[in-house]
C-alpha cells in the first residue's frame, strides 16, 4: 500500500536532518600517540610522545629497569646499537646513562622522523638515527666495534638468527647483546655464534635475554645454570 503524503514528508525531513549532521569536510586524523618514559640517568622521568603502530612494542619500564640493573646502570663511554629501534626507548636509556655513542637503526620512515625529533628535543648529540635494514647495518660495522647491541625485532619476522649472527660479530669478547623474543632461546642455539646467556626473564609474552660474547674456552667450560627471573607485567603491553 503506498505511503501517505504526510509519512513521505516526515521521512524526507528525517533524512535531511541526518545529512545535515554529517561534517561536509571532515578533518583527517593523524596517527594516534602515547608516551614512553625514560627511567634512569640524566633524562630520568622524561616522557616522550611516540606514535602507535601495529606491532610496535616499547620495552616495559620494569623490564628496562631489570636490564640496566644487570648491566650495572652506568654505561659511561659505551658504544651501543639499537638495531630495531622502534620507539628508541632502549637506545635513549643507554644514552641517558652515559653511553658515548648510540646508533639507532629503523626501517619505518615515520618512526625515523619521531626518533630524530626526540633526539633533538633531548639534545642527545651522542645519538645517530639511521634509516635502513637493521641486519645489514650490523653487518657493516667493524668486527668488535661496539659494546652493546639491543635486538628487539618484530616477533613475526625472520630476523632473529641473522640479527644474532651479525650482532655477535659486531661486539668483542666480553661485549653484550640484549635480545627480546617470543620464546626462550636455548643455550645451544646461542653457542653457535659464541654467545652465552647470562640472564633471562619472562615478562608477559616477552622473553628477555642478556647475552655475552665469550671465547671458545669459556663457552666450552660454561656449565653454570642461567639466572632466570620472572616479572609480573600485568597491565603492560607485551
N, C-alpha and C positions, 0 to 999 in steps of 0.2 A: 504494500500500500504506500503511495508517495507521501513524503513528509509534508506537513503543513507549512505555509509561508512563515509562520511565527517560529517554528522549530528550525527552519533553514536559516533564518535571520539570527537566531541565538547561536547556532553553530558557527556561522561566519564571524560573529562578534568574538566568540571564544578563540577562534583561530587567529584573528588579528591581534588579540591581546597576547597570545603566546608568542607570536612572531615579534612583537614589539619588545618582549623581554630579552630576546637574544641579542648579544652585542653585535653590532654591524661590523666592527673592525677589532676582533679580539686581539689582545696583546700576547705575542708568543712568549711562552715561558722558557727561561734558561734552565740549565741543569740544576737539580736540587743539590744542596750542600750540607755538610755537617762539619764538626770540628775535630781536630786532633790536639793532643796536649803533650808537650814536652815535659818529661817528669824529672829530669836531672840536669846538673851543670849550669852554665851561665844563663840559659834561657828557661830555667826551671819554671814550671807552671804557665808558660806561654801557650796560648791557644791560637791555632791557625785554621782558617777555613779551607776545606778541601771538598771537591765535588763528589757526588755519589755516582758510581758507575757499577754495572753488573760485574761481579767477581772481584771487586776491589775490597781487600781485607786488611785494613790497618792492624798491625800487631797490637793486641790489647795492652793496656797500661801495665797490668800485673805480670804479663809475660815479659815485657820490656824491662821492668824492674828486676825480675829474676835474672834475665840475660846479662844485664850490666853489673849485677852483683857477681855473677860468675866471672865476668871479665875484669872485675876489680874497680869499676866506676871511673877511674882516671885513665883516659886514653890519650894523654898528652903526647904529641909527636907522632901518633899512629897515622898510617896511610890506609884508607878504607875505601871500599867499593860497595855501593848499594845497587846490586845488579839488576833487580826487577823493582825499581824504586817505588812505583805506585804513588802513594801519598808522600813518600820520602821520610816517613817518621823515624825509621831506623837510622838512616844516614844523618838526619838532623840531631838525633840523640847523640850519635858519635861526635858530631861537630860541637855540640853543646858541652861535651865532656872533654874537650881539648884536642880532638883529632887535628893533625896538621893539614890533611887534605882528605876530602870526601868526594869521590866521583859517583854521581847518580846517573844511572842509565835507565831510560824508559822509552818504550816504543810509541805510546799513545801521545799524539800532538797536544791534546787538551791537557793531559796530565803534565807534560813537559812545561807547558805555559804556567801551570799552577806551581810547579816545583821552582821555576825561575822566579816567580813572583814572591813566594815565601822566602827564598834565599835572599832576595833583595830586601824584603821587609826586616829580616833579621840582621842585615848587613853581614851575611855569612860569606866573607871573602874566601874562606877555605873550601867552599862548596863549588863544584863544577857540575853543571847539568848537561847531559849529552843525550840527544835523541838517537835511538838505534836499537839493534838487537843485542840483548844482554850477553848471550853466549859468545857472539862474535867480538864484542867489546872486551870480554875477559880474555879471549884468545889472543888479542893483540897486545896485551900487557906483557912487559918483560918478565921472564921467569923470576919468581921470588920477590917481586917489586912492591907488594902490598902486605900489610899486617893482618887485615881482617876483611872478609868478604861476607856480605849479607845476601842470602839466597832465599827469596820468597816468591817463587814463580806461580803462575796460575795453576791451580790444582788439577785442572782438566787437560793440561797440555803435556807435550813430550819432552819438556826441558830439563827434568831433574838430572838424568845421567850426564848429558853433555855439559850442563852447567857445573855439576860437581867436578867433572874431569877438568874443565877449564879453570875453575877456581883453585883446584889443588895445584895446578901448575903456576898460578899467579902468586901463591903465598909460599914463603920459605919454610923449611923445617922449623917448627915452633910457632908458625902462623896459625890463624884461626879462621874457621868458616862457620857461620850460623845458618842453619837450614830449617825452614818451615815446610812441613809436608803433611798430607792427609794420613800417612801411615808412619809407623816407627821403622826406620831403616836399620837392618841388622848389621852387625859388625863386619861380617864377611863381605858385604856389599861395599862398605866404606874402604876396607883394606886394599881393594884393587887399585885405588888412587893414593895409597899411602896415608889414609886418614883414619884417625881413631876418635870414636865418640867419647868425649869426656863427661858430658852432661846431657840429660834428656828429661823433658817433661811433657805431659799431655794436658792440654787445656781446651776443654770442649772438643771440637773436631780437629784441632791442630796438634801436631807433634812437633815440638821444638827440639833441635839438636845443636849442641855446641861441639864442633869437630876441630881436631888439631892435626896439622900435618906433622908426621913423625918419620924418623929414619927407619930403614928396614929392620935394624936390630931391635929397636923399641917396639915396632909393630909385632915382630915375631914373639917377643918375650912378654907382651902385654896379655895378662890373663885376668886382671882385676875386673870385677863387675862394674858396669857403668852406673854412676849415681843417678837414680831416676827419681823424678818428682811428679806430683800431680797437683794441678791448681784447679780450684773451683772457679769457673768463669761464667757462672750463671748471670745472664744479662749482657754478656759481652758478645759481640759478633765474632764468629769463628774466623 
